Amino acid sequence: MSNDKLKFRTRAIHVGNEPDPKTGAVVTPIHLATTFVQPGAGEWGEFDYSRSGNPTRKAVEQTLASLEGGCGALAFASGMAATHCAMMLLHSGDHVVAGMDIYGGSYRLLHKICSTSGVSVTLADLQSPDGLEKAVTPKTKMLWLEGIGNPRLTVPDLPALTVQAHKLGLIVAVDNTFATPVLMRPIEMGVDIVMHSATKYLGGHSDCLSGVLVAREKAMLDRLYFIQNATGGVAAPLECYLLGRGLKTLELRVREQSKTALTIARYLEQHPQVASVIYPGLESHPDHARAAQLLDGAFGAMITFEAKGDFERTRRIVKSTKLFHLAVSLGAVESLIEQPASMSHASYDAAARAKAGIADSLIRLSIGLEDAQDLIEDLDQALRNA
């Protein structure tokens, strides 16, 4: 049976994970070698130097490309290294349009690093039908957005925005970290580049710092590979092994975590100490209908809600949980809680946070694999006692 006929869960286990031809090992070996013997001077084998290519990295890249439906994938040392590589497609004088609901690290990279190289950025309301059109200039070269936004969990109309952006000659890149390829595969919608902070759901166990770029077409993949090889932000062999291990259980984890998240979101909607709940699976979410159309059978495992009270009370709430760990990051087997205004999105300028709707009372939850009732009881005691 050809790989393209296999179901997602089967490909996650088998594509890129063929038994080792020398030993029969069913687990991909960790190749720590930094250099490889060549057949002759000026004659190159498949691998020569581990920055340029590594057998363990190649294996997980094959898995990633299959799951996202791209022509190839590149594994990086972190999600930000992957994002930076994509931004290095641009030149001084170029302009990027990005969504308003984006990760704080992406905001910092665009506003504090890319800007020093002459690349400008506009954060646009991409939920508005004319948001992209209003933000584009003659110098715009890329549209950068998130399949599910961070932290307000907006769900943009990816198919429509991609068509519109391509008509304007833009590269379309999507951070698919929150949705994962389990729930959304932007390349199937025509997107050019997909990025993941693989540290999150793809690795899934809070022990693997890595990032991913997947390209729809080989010409784009070649451009990205040239930048990656030249700048060197590659994933190390151990991290590639851990990432490959995490991918094997990705669908099981994401669907179970999403199920628990919906249960918790519905509970929080009724809680007397909660002002509002933001979760795409709730009918109250403004993008619920679109999320039901674009996401594959579930709504993700991230919940954002506003607690009643001020900045200091919110800090007390996030510090009071017992099962939810107070920490940045997300997507792993343990549940996490954080205050975006002081943690994951602290790199936003205060005015930009306000414009993006990141209130001081906003709390972000990453739902893990614990029992839903245990997590509900933990949130309840924190909300009532803070």
C-alpha positions in Angstrom: 0.0 0.0 0.0 1.4 3.4 -1.0 1.9 6.0 1.8 -0.6 8.5 0.3 -3.4 6.0 0.8 -2.6 5.4 4.5 -4.6 7.2 7.2 -3.1 10.0 9.3 -2.5 7.9 12.4 -0.8 5.1 10.4 1.5 7.6 8.5 2.5 9.2 11.8 3.9 5.8 12.9 5.3 4.4 9.6 6.3 7.2 7.2 10.0 8.0 7.9 10.1 5.2 10.5 11.0 2.2 8.3 13.0 -0.5 10.2 16.8 0.2 10.2 18.2 -1.7 7.2 21.4 -2.7 9.0 20.0 -3.8 12.3 16.2 -4.2 11.9 15.6 -1.7 14.7 12.0 -0.5 14.7 13.0 2.8 16.2 14.9 5.4 14.2 18.6 5.5 15.4 20.0 8.7 16.9 22.8 9.6 14.5 25.1 11.9 16.5 27.9 12.1 13.9 28.6 15.6 12.8 30.5 14.6 9.6 30.3 11.7 7.2 33.0 10.0 5.0 32.6 10.8 1.3 33.3 8.4 -1.7 35.9 10.7 -3.1 37.2 14.2 -3.3 34.5 16.3 -4.8 32.1 13.3 -4.8 29.3 13.7 -2.3 27.2 11.1 -0.6 23.7 11.7 0.7 25.1 13.2 4.0 28.3 15.2 4.4 28.0 17.5 7.4 25.2 17.3 10.0 24.1 21.0 9.6 23.3 20.2 5.9 21.6 16.9 6.6 21.4 14.2 9.2 19.8 10.7 8.9 17.7 11.2 12.1 16.6 14.6 11.0 15.7 13.3 7.5 13.5 10.6 9.0 11.3 13.0 11.1 11.2 15.5 8.2 9.7 12.8 6.0 7.0 12.1 8.7 6.2 15.9 9.0 5.9 16.4 5.3 3.5 13.5 5.0 1.3 14.7 7.9 1.0 18.3 6.6 0.7 17.2 3.0 3.7 19.2 1.8 6.5 18.3 -0.7 9.1 18.4 2.1 9.8 19.6 5.6 12.7 21.2 7.5 13.3 20.7 11.2 14.8 23.6 13.2 16.2 24.1 16.7 13.0 26.0 17.7 9.8 27.4 16.4 11.3 30.9 16.4 14.3 29.6 14.3 11.8 28.3 11.8 9.8 31.5 11.8 13.0 33.5 11.3 14.0 31.4 8.4 10.7 32.1 6.7 11.2 35.8 7.3 14.6 35.7 5.7 12.9 35.2 2.4 12.3 38.9 2.6 14.6 41.8 1.8 15.1 45.3 3.1 12.1 47.4 2.1 9.7 44.5 2.0 6.5 44.5 4.0 4.7 41.8 6.0 1.0 41.7 6.9 0.4 39.6 10.0 -2.7 38.8 12.0 -3.4 40.7 15.2 -3.9 37.5 17.1 -0.3 36.1 17.0 2.2 34.6 19.4 4.3 37.1 21.4 7.5 35.7 20.1 6.4 36.3 16.5 5.4 39.8 17.4 8.8 40.5 19.0 10.7 39.0 16.0 8.7 41.1 13.5 8.8 44.3 15.4 12.2 44.2 17.1 14.4 42.0 14.8 13.0 42.1 11.3 12.4 45.8 11.5 16.2 46.4 12.1 16.8 44.8 8.7 14.3 47.1 6.9 11.4 44.7 6.9 8.2 46.4 8.1 5.0 44.8 9.4 1.4 45.7 9.8 -0.9 43.8 12.2 -4.2 43.6 10.4 -7.7 42.6 11.5 -7.9 39.5 9.3 -11.4 38.7 10.7 -12.7 41.7 8.7 -13.5 41.0 5.0 -11.4 43.9 3.9 -8.7 43.6 6.5 -6.0 42.3 4.2 -6.9 44.7 1.4 -6.6 47.7 3.7 -3.2 46.5 5.1 -1.5 45.6 1.8 1.0 48.1 0.2 3.0 47.9 -3.0 5.9 46.6 -0.9 3.9 43.8 0.8 5.5 40.4 0.1 4.1 38.0 2.7 1.0 37.2 4.7 1.7 35.7 8.1 -1.1 34.4 10.2 -2.1 31.6 12.6 -4.6 28.8 11.9 -6.0 29.3 15.4 -4.8 32.6 16.9 -2.8 33.1 20.1 -4.1 34.0 22.6 -7.7 34.9 21.5 -8.2 31.8 19.5 -9.5 33.5 16.4 -10.0 31.3 13.3 -9.3 33.3 10.1 -10.9 32.3 6.8 -7.7 30.6 5.5 -9.0 29.5 2.1 -10.4 32.9 1.2 -7.4 34.8 2.5 -5.0 32.5 0.7 -6.8 33.1 -2.6 -6.8 36.8 -2.0 -3.2 37.0 -1.0 -2.0 34.9 -4.0 -3.9 37.3 -6.4 -1.8 40.0 -4.8 1.4 38.1 -5.4 2.0 37.3 -1.7 3.7 34.4 0.0 1.2 32.9 2.5 2.6 31.4 5.6 0.6 29.9 8.5 1.6 29.1 12.1 -0.3 25.9 12.6 1.0 25.2 16.1 -2.4 25.4 17.9 -4.4 23.3 15.4 -1.7 20.8 14.4 -2.1 18.8 11.2 -4.6 16.6 13.1 -7.2 19.4 12.9 -6.0 21.6 10.1 -3.7 21.1 7.1 -3.3 24.6 5.5 -1.3 23.3 2.5 -4.5 21.6 1.4 -6.0 25.1 1.3 -3.3 26.4 -0.9 -1.0 27.9 1.7 2.7 28.1 0.7 4.5 27.5 4.0 3.4 26.0 7.3 5.3 26.6 10.5 5.1 24.7 13.8 6.6 25.3 17.2 7.2 21.5 17.4 8.1 22.0 21.1 4.3 22.0 21.6 1.9 19.4 20.4 4.1 17.7 17.9 6.7 16.8 20.5 4.0 16.7 23.2 6.0 15.9 26.3 7.8 19.2 27.3 11.2 17.7 26.6 11.9 18.6 22.9 12.7 22.1 21.8 12.2 22.2 18.0 10.5 23.9 15.1 9.3 23.0 11.6 8.7 24.5 8.2 6.7 22.5 5.6 6.5 23.8 2.0 3.8 23.2 -0.6 6.2 23.4 -3.6 9.8 22.3 -4.1 11.0 25.6 -5.3 10.0 27.2 -2.0 11.4 24.2 0.0 14.8 24.7 -1.8 14.8 28.4 -0.9 14.1 27.7 2.7 16.7 24.9 2.8 19.4 27.2 1.4 18.6 29.7 4.2 18.5 27.0 6.9 21.8 25.5 5.8 23.5 28.9 5.5 22.3 30.1 8.9 22.5 26.8 10.8 19.4 26.8 13.0 18.8 23.0 12.6 17.3 20.6 15.0 19.8 18.3 16.8 19.6 14.5 16.4 18.2 13.8 19.9 15.5 16.4 19.5 14.6 14.9 16.1 14.3 11.5 17.7 12.1 12.9 20.5 10.0 14.7 17.9 9.5 11.5 15.9 8.4 9.7 19.0 5.9 12.4 19.8 4.4 12.3 16.4 3.4 8.7 16.8 0.8 9.6 19.4 -0.1 13.0 18.1 -3.6 12.3 16.8 -4.6 10.4 19.9 -3.4 13.1 22.2 -4.8 16.1 20.3 -8.3 14.5 20.0 -8.5 13.5 23.6 -7.2 16.9 24.8 -9.7 18.7 22.6 -12.5 16.6 24.0 -11.5 17.6 27.5 -11.1 21.2 26.5 -14.7 21.4 25.3 -15.9 20.0 28.6 -13.9 22.6 30.6 -14.9 25.5 28.3 -18.5 24.7 28.8 -18.0 24.5 32.6 -16.2 27.9 32.7 -19.0 29.5 30.7 -21.2 28.9 33.7 -18.8 29.8 36.4 -19.7 32.9 38.5 -16.1 34.1 38.7 -15.6 34.0 34.9 -16.5 37.0 32.8 -16.2 35.4 29.4 -14.8 32.2 27.7 -13.1 32.1 24.3 -13.0 28.6 22.7 -13.8 27.9 19.1 -15.9 24.9 20.1 -18.5 27.1 21.9 -21.4 28.5 20.0 -20.6 31.8 21.6 -17.3 32.1 19.8 -17.6 34.5 16.8 -15.8 32.1 14.5 -17.5 28.9 15.7 -19.2 28.2 12.3 -15.9 28.7 10.4 -14.0 26.6 12.9 -16.5 23.8 12.5 -15.9 24.0 8.8 -12.1 24.3 8.7 -11.1 22.1 11.7 -11.2 18.4 11.4 -13.8 17.1 13.9 -12.5 19.0 17.0 -11.7 22.5 18.2 -8.2 22.2 19.8 -7.0 22.1 23.4 -6.4 25.7 24.1 -8.9 27.8 26.1 -8.7 31.5 26.9 -11.0 33.2 29.4 -11.4 36.4 31.3 -11.6 36.2 35.1 -13.6 38.7 37.0 -11.3 41.1 38.7 -8.1 43.0 38.1 -4.5 42.3 37.1 -3.5 41.2 40.6 -6.5 38.9 41.1 -5.7 37.3 37.8 -2.1 36.7 39.0 -3.4 35.1 42.2 -5.7 32.8 40.2 -3.0 31.5 37.9 -0.7 30.9 40.9 -3.4 29.0 42.9 -3.9 26.0 40.8 -2.5 22.6 41.8 -2.7 20.5 38.7 -2.4 23.3 36.1 1.3 24.3 36.2 2.0 28.0 36.0 4.2 28.1 32.9 4.6 29.3 29.4 4.4 26.9 26.4 1.6 24.5 25.7 0.5 21.3 24.0 2.1 18.7 26.2 0.5 16.0 28.4 0.4 18.1 31.5 -2.0 21.1 31.7 -0.6 24.6 31.9 -2.0 28.0 32.9 -0.6 31.5 32.3 -1.5 35.2 32.2 -0.7 36.3 28.6 -0.3 40.0 29.5 2.6 39.3 31.9 4.0 36.1 30.3 3.6 34.8 26.7 2.6 38.2 25.3 4.6 40.5 27.5 6.7 41.4 24.5 3.8 43.2 23.0 3.8 47.0 23.5 1.0 47.9 26.0 -1.0 49.7 23.3 -0.7 46.7 21.0 -1.9 44.4 23.7 -4.9 46.5 24.3 -5.6 46.7 20.5 -5.3 43.0 20.2 -7.7 42.4 23.1 -5.1 40.9 25.5 -6.6 42.2 28.7 -4.8 42.0 32.1 -7.5 39.6 33.3 -7.0 37.2 30.4 -6.0 33.6 31.3 -4.8 31.0 28.8 -5.1 27.3 29.5 -3.4 24.5 27.7 -5.4 21.3 28.4 -3.4 18.1 28.9 -4.3 14.5 29.3 -5.5 14.6 32.9 -9.0 13.6 33.9 -11.4 16.4 33.0 -13.2 16.4 36.4 -9.9 16.7 38.2 -9.0 19.7 36.1 -12.4 21.3 36.6 -12.1 21.0 40.4 -8.6 22.5 40.3 -9.9 25.6 38.3 -12.9 25.9 40.6 -10.8 26.1 43.8 -8.5 28.6 42.3 -11.3 30.8 41.0 -13.2 30.8 44.2 -10.2 31.3 46.6 -8.1 33.8 44.7 
